[in-house]
C-alpha cells in the first residue's frame, strides 16, 4: 500500500540508515563545510578540557546529524508526495570515530489547513548503545494533489 498524508497515522515511525563516522569522514566533512575547528581534527587539542567538558578525542560535526536526519526524511517523503520543510536539532552527546548512529522519526501531529496538509515529526539519533545523542523536530508538507498538478 502506498502511503499518503491520509494513510500516515500519528505514532508512525520511520528509521534511517546507520552511519559510522571515521576520522576520514570527519575530515571530509571539514573540507566540504570549510569548518576546520580543532574539535574535529586535532587530538592534542582535544586532550584539553572545555570548562566542565572533556571529550577525550575528536568528535563528529553536529551538522552530520542534521544531514542524516534530512536524508532519512527526504527518502521517505519525496516518493509519497511530501516535502521536507523544517528541521530543528539539538546535539546532546558527542559522537566519535568508532560510534554508529541511526536516526528515527515518529509522527506526532497531523494538521490540515485550507491550502495544504502538515505533519510534525519528533526525531531522534541514537548510538550503538541506544543512547540518545541528538533530537529534533521536523515539519513536512503534503500539498493537495490539485496543487501539485498545477505546479507541474
N, C-alpha and C positions, 0 to 999 in steps of 0.2 A: 504494500500500500504506500502510495506517495504521500509524504507529509505536506500539509498546507497550514496556514495560520489556524484554520478551523480545527484541524485534527491534532495540533500540538497542545497537550494539556499541561496545566500547572503541575509542577513536580517532574516533568520530563527532563531527562538528563542526557547530555552528550559528553563524550570523552575524546580528548585529542591524543595525538601521538606522544610517545615518550621521547625525551631528549636527554642526552648525557653530555654535558659540556666538558670539553677538554681544554688544555692550555691553548691548543691550536685554534679551536673555535672561538675562545675568548679573545685571543689576539686578532683573529679575523674580524670579529665584531668591532674591536678597537679601530682597526683600519677602515672598515666600512662606515662607521659612525663618526670618525675623526675624534674620538674620545680616548685619549691616551692617559687617563687617570691612573696613577700608580696602584690604585686598589685592584686593578685588573691585570697588571703587568709585572710588578716589582715585588718579589718575595722578601727582599731585605726590608723594604718599606713596610710591608705587611706584618713584619715581626714586631712592629711598634704597637702602641696602644692608642686608641682613639677615644679619649675620655674613659668611659666605663666599658668600652667595647674593645675586644682583641679578636681579630678574625683568624689569625693563625695561618694565613696564606692568602693567595689571590682569590678573588671572588668574581663570579659571573656578573655581567651588566644586568641591572634590574630591567632594562628595556627588553632584554631577551624574553622575560616573562610576557611582556606586552605583545611581542611578536608571536610567541607560541599560542597565546590566547586568541589573538586576531586570526591566525591561521586556522585554528580549530573552528572558530565561529564562521569564518568565510567559507570553509569547506562544507559546513553543514547548511548555512543559509542560502548561498548562491544557487545551488541546484533546486531548492524548493521555493525560490522566488523572493527570498528575504534579502535585506540589505543591512549590513552592519553599520550602525550609525554612531555609537559612542562606546567608549570603554574607559573605565577608571580603575586603576590598580593601586594596591598598597603592598610594598615588599615587607615581609615580616622577618625572614631568616635568610642569611646569606647562602647562596648556592656555590659550591666549589667544584673544581675538576674532580671527577670520580662520582659525583652525585648523579642521580637520574630523577628527572622531574616529569610530571604529567599534568596537563590542565584538564579541568572538567567544568561543566556549567549546568545549572539547574534552572528551569523556567520558574520564576517567582510570581509573575503577574502578566496578564494579557489585558489589552485595552483597545477598544475600537473607537475611533473618532469619526467625524463626518467625512474626513478626507483619506484616512489611512488606518492601518492596524499596527499595533505595537506589542512587543514582548520585552519584558525586563528579565534579565538573567543574572543570577549570582554565580560568580566564577571562583574557582579555587585552583591553586597549583600546589601539589604535594610531592614530597621527595620519596625516595625508595623506602624510607622508614615510616611513611604515612604522615609525616609532619607537614603541617600547613606552612608553606614558605611564602605564599602570596595569595591575595584575594582581591576580588574586584566586582564590579557591576557593569553590565553591558545593556545597551538598548538596541533592539533590532526592529526594523520597519518591514512590514509586508504590504506594499501598495496594492490597492484593489486591482483586479485583473483588467478592468476597463481603463485604469490609469496607466498600467504597464503597456497595453496595446497602443495607447495614444502617443507614448514616448518613443515608440519604435519606428 
